[in-house]
């Protein structure tokens, strides 16, 4: 596992500490106690995250991060070959004052600012200015929230030319990959035709709905492998049987989940 650290204004309330993880194996983060920075935000630009807090397990959808205030027990998991940013803060963003732990919205611009902080050559003044913009923009995720600020779904950058319908469906599915609704059912709920929704998926993600859903389910499953039985993972990500899950996984990654876990990637824990 490779971890890069970037600190700005350390030791001051307005400071920020950013850790950028890249690993060949799965990543798992627990409730980490630090003496200086206590509140934490986890965000991945290129894959799904699963988060556990208070017995509530959920997947994070497009344009989202997981927020945990200090002393709040939590676990966050990511799949192998995935980038994860962990942002540590002394202060709570104004929009998250009432949220002890849970998903928050990360807009395209906020994601860019986070990535900019995790690179060399950034002056402290510029970094703290970016930190202020990040703090002001963070807000709890709401199912009724706007779609326009969302980033792309895990593993599939959006083109920016869609109507937003595909993003609404993608966000809902990322929260619950086991949702069995087909394209026509989603289209009916959105009061559009199935053809229109399929076209929007193709524009946003470069692939049809069924292909995108399969990739989402398997990405979510990879974040859980090695932590739960395959039978439970299969059910949580929407497969009717373990055998169907194993077959889909092997087709996508060229090996069974068991072999993948043994070979892969014996990941990192932080």
MARTIZA-583475 format. One record per residue (C-alpha): z, x, y; residue in one letter. Coordinates in steps of 0.5 Angstrom, whole numbers, plus 500, padded with zeros to 3 digits. Each point is the difference from the previous one (the first is absolute). Layout:
BEGIN
+-----+-----+-----+------+
|   w |   u |   v | rest |
+-----+-----+-----+------+
|   Z |   X |   Y |    a |
...
+-----+-----+-----+------+
//
This chain:
BEGIN
+-----+-----+-----+------+
|   w |   u |   v | rest |
+-----+-----+-----+------+
| 500 | 500 | 500 |    x |
| 498 | 502 | 507 |    x |
| 505 | 498 | 506 |    x |
| 499 | 502 | 507 |    x |
| 505 | 499 | 505 |    x |
| 499 | 499 | 508 |    x |
| 506 | 499 | 504 |    x |
| 500 | 499 | 508 |    x |
| 506 | 499 | 504 |    x |
| 505 | 501 | 495 |    x |
| 507 | 499 | 501 |    x |
| 498 | 495 | 505 |    x |
| 501 | 492 | 500 |    x |
| 492 | 500 | 502 |    x |
| 498 | 505 | 494 |    x |
| 496 | 499 | 494 |    x |
| 499 | 504 | 494 |    x |
| 493 | 498 | 496 |    x |
| 500 | 502 | 493 |    x |
| 493 | 500 | 496 |    x |
| 499 | 500 | 493 |    x |
| 495 | 501 | 495 |    x |
| 501 | 501 | 493 |    x |
| 496 | 500 | 493 |    x |
| 505 | 495 | 497 |    x |
| 503 | 494 | 502 |    x |
| 505 | 500 | 506 |    x |
| 507 | 497 | 500 |    x |
| 505 | 500 | 506 |    x |
| 507 | 497 | 500 |    x |
| 505 | 499 | 505 |    x |
| 500 | 507 | 503 |    x |
| 506 | 502 | 505 |    x |
| 499 | 504 | 505 |    x |
| 505 | 503 | 505 |    x |
| 495 | 499 | 506 |    x |
| 495 | 495 | 499 |    x |
| 502 | 494 | 496 |    x |
| 495 | 494 | 501 |    x |
| 494 | 501 | 496 |    x |
| 492 | 497 | 500 |    x |
| 496 | 501 | 494 |    x |
| 492 | 500 | 501 |    x |
| 494 | 501 | 496 |    x |
| 493 | 500 | 503 |    x |
| 497 | 501 | 493 |    x |
| 503 | 496 | 495 |    x |
| 505 | 494 | 498 |    x |
| 508 | 501 | 500 |    x |
| 505 | 496 | 496 |    x |
| 507 | 499 | 504 |    x |
| 506 | 498 | 497 |    x |
| 506 | 498 | 504 |    x |
| 506 | 495 | 498 |    x |
| 497 | 499 | 494 |    x |
| 493 | 497 | 503 |    x |
| 494 | 504 | 498 |    x |
| 494 | 499 | 504 |    x |
| 493 | 504 | 501 |    x |
| 498 | 502 | 507 |    x |
| 494 | 497 | 502 |    x |
| 494 | 502 | 505 |    x |
| 503 | 503 | 506 |    x |
| 507 | 500 | 498 |    x |
| 506 | 505 | 500 |    x |
| 507 | 499 | 497 |    x |
| 506 | 501 | 505 |    x |
| 507 | 501 | 498 |    x |
| 506 | 501 | 504 |    x |
| 505 | 505 | 499 |    x |
| 505 | 499 | 494 |    x |
| 495 | 495 | 497 |    x |
| 499 | 501 | 493 |    x |
| 492 | 500 | 498 |    x |
| 495 | 503 | 496 |    x |
| 493 | 501 | 502 |    x |
| 494 | 502 | 495 |    x |
| 493 | 503 | 500 |    x |
| 495 | 502 | 495 |    x |
| 497 | 507 | 499 |    x |
| 495 | 503 | 504 |    x |
| 503 | 496 | 506 |    x |
| 502 | 502 | 507 |    x |
| 507 | 497 | 503 |    x |
| 503 | 501 | 507 |    x |
| 507 | 499 | 500 |    x |
| 502 | 500 | 508 |    x |
| 508 | 501 | 501 |    x |
| 503 | 497 | 506 |    x |
| 507 | 500 | 504 |    x |
| 498 | 494 | 504 |    x |
| 498 | 493 | 497 |    x |
| 493 | 498 | 503 |    x |
| 501 | 494 | 505 |    x |
| 496 | 495 | 495 |    x |
| 504 | 502 | 494 |    x |
| 507 | 499 | 503 |    x |
| 501 | 494 | 495 |    x |
| 497 | 503 | 494 |    x |
| 504 | 504 | 495 |    x |
| 495 | 501 | 495 |    x |
| 493 | 497 | 499 |    x |
| 492 | 500 | 502 |    x |
| 498 | 502 | 507 |    x |
| 493 | 500 | 503 |    x |
| 496 | 506 | 501 |    x |
| 494 | 499 | 504 |    x |
| 494 | 505 | 500 |    x |
| 503 | 503 | 506 |    x |
| 507 | 501 | 498 |    x |
| 497 | 503 | 493 |    x |
| 496 | 505 | 505 |    x |
| 506 | 502 | 504 |    x |
| 504 | 501 | 493 |    x |
| 494 | 505 | 497 |    x |
| 500 | 503 | 507 |    x |
| 507 | 502 | 500 |    x |
| 499 | 503 | 493 |    x |
| 496 | 506 | 502 |    x |
| 501 | 507 | 503 |    x |
| 499 | 501 | 507 |    x |
| 503 | 494 | 503 |    x |
| 504 | 501 | 506 |    x |
| 507 | 497 | 500 |    x |
| 499 | 496 | 507 |    x |
| 493 | 497 | 497 |    x |
| 504 | 499 | 493 |    x |
| 506 | 496 | 504 |    x |
| 495 | 496 | 504 |    x |
| 496 | 498 | 493 |    x |
| 507 | 499 | 497 |    x |
| 502 | 495 | 506 |    x |
| 493 | 496 | 499 |    x |
| 502 | 500 | 492 |    x |
| 507 | 497 | 502 |    x |
| 497 | 495 | 504 |    x |
| 495 | 497 | 495 |    x |
| 504 | 499 | 494 |    x |
| 501 | 493 | 498 |    x |
| 502 | 497 | 494 |    x |
| 495 | 497 | 496 |    x |
| 499 | 493 | 500 |    x |
| 495 | 496 | 495 |    x |
| 498 | 496 | 506 |    x |
| 499 | 506 | 504 |    x |
| 493 | 502 | 503 |    x |
| 495 | 503 | 496 |    x |
| 496 | 504 | 505 |    x |
| 505 | 506 | 501 |    x |
| 500 | 501 | 492 |    x |
| 498 | 506 | 497 |    x |
| 495 | 501 | 494 |    x |
| 503 | 498 | 493 |    x |
| 502 | 506 | 496 |    x |
| 495 | 504 | 498 |    x |
| 494 | 496 | 503 |    x |
| 499 | 502 | 508 |    x |
| 498 | 494 | 504 |    x |
| 493 | 500 | 503 |    x |
| 503 | 496 | 506 |    x |
| 494 | 495 | 500 |    x |
| 503 | 494 | 496 |    x |
| 503 | 494 | 502 |    x |
| 507 | 501 | 498 |    x |
| 500 | 495 | 494 |    x |
| 500 | 506 | 495 |    x |
| 505 | 503 | 503 |    x |
| 505 | 494 | 500 |    x |
| 498 | 499 | 492 |    x |
| 501 | 508 | 499 |    x |
| 507 | 500 | 504 |    x |
| 503 | 494 | 496 |    x |
| 497 | 503 | 493 |    x |
| 503 | 507 | 502 |    x |
| 507 | 496 | 500 |    x |
| 499 | 497 | 494 |    x |
| 495 | 503 | 495 |    x |
| 501 | 495 | 495 |    x |
| 497 | 494 | 504 |    x |
| 495 | 497 | 495 |    x |
| 496 | 496 | 506 |    x |
| 492 | 502 | 499 |    x |
| 496 | 501 | 506 |    x |
| 498 | 492 | 501 |    x |
| 507 | 498 | 500 |    x |
| 502 | 505 | 506 |    x |
| 493 | 498 | 503 |    x |
| 503 | 493 | 500 |    x |
| 506 | 501 | 503 |    x |
| 497 | 504 | 506 |    x |
| 495 | 494 | 500 |    x |
| 494 | 504 | 499 |    x |
| 495 | 501 | 495 |    x |
| 501 | 505 | 494 |    x |
| 493 | 503 | 502 |    x |
| 503 | 502 | 507 |    x |
| 506 | 503 | 497 |    x |
| 497 | 504 | 495 |    x |
| 495 | 502 | 506 |    x |
| 506 | 502 | 504 |    x |
| 503 | 504 | 494 |    x |
| 494 | 504 | 500 |    x |
| 500 | 502 | 507 |    x |
| 507 | 501 | 500 |    x |
| 501 | 504 | 494 |    x |
| 493 | 502 | 497 |    x |
| 501 | 496 | 494 |    x |
| 501 | 493 | 497 |    x |
| 507 | 496 | 500 |    x |
| 501 | 501 | 492 |    x |
| 498 | 507 | 501 |    x |
| 505 | 501 | 506 |    x |
| 506 | 496 | 496 |    x |
| 499 | 504 | 494 |    x |
| 501 | 507 | 504 |    x |
| 506 | 497 | 503 |    x |
| 503 | 498 | 494 |    x |
| 499 | 507 | 497 |    x |
| 502 | 503 | 506 |    x |
| 507 | 496 | 500 |    x |
| 501 | 502 | 493 |    x |
| 499 | 507 | 501 |    x |
| 506 | 500 | 504 |    x |
| 504 | 497 | 495 |    x |
| 498 | 504 | 494 |    x |
| 506 | 504 | 497 |    x |
| 505 | 495 | 503 |    x |
| 499 | 494 | 496 |    x |
| 497 | 498 | 494 |    x |
| 493 | 498 | 499 |    x |
| 501 | 493 | 498 |    x |
| 504 | 499 | 507 |    x |
| 495 | 504 | 504 |    x |
| 494 | 496 | 497 |    x |
| 503 | 493 | 502 |    x |
| 502 | 503 | 507 |    x |
| 493 | 502 | 502 |    x |
| 497 | 493 | 497 |    x |
| 497 | 502 | 493 |    x |
| 501 | 494 | 495 |    x |
| 502 | 505 | 494 |    x |
| 502 | 508 | 500 |    x |
| 493 | 501 | 496 |    x |
| 496 | 497 | 505 |    x |
| 504 | 505 | 505 |    x |
| 499 | 506 | 496 |    x |
| 493 | 498 | 499 |    x |
| 498 | 500 | 507 |    x |
| 505 | 506 | 502 |    x |
| 496 | 504 | 495 |    x |
| 493 | 498 | 502 |    x |
| 502 | 502 | 508 |    x |
| 504 | 506 | 498 |    x |
| 497 | 503 | 494 |    x |
| 506 | 499 | 496 |    x |
| 506 | 496 | 498 |    x |
| 506 | 499 | 504 |    x |
| 504 | 503 | 495 |    x |
| 496 | 506 | 500 |    x |
| 499 | 500 | 508 |    x |
| 507 | 501 | 501 |    x |
| 501 | 505 | 495 |    x |
| 494 | 504 | 502 |    x |
| 501 | 499 | 508 |    x |
| 503 | 500 | 502 |    x |
| 508 | 502 | 500 |    x |
| 500 | 498 | 507 |    x |
| 505 | 502 | 505 |    x |
| 507 | 497 | 502 |    x |
| 503 | 501 | 507 |    x |
+-----+-----+-----+------+
//
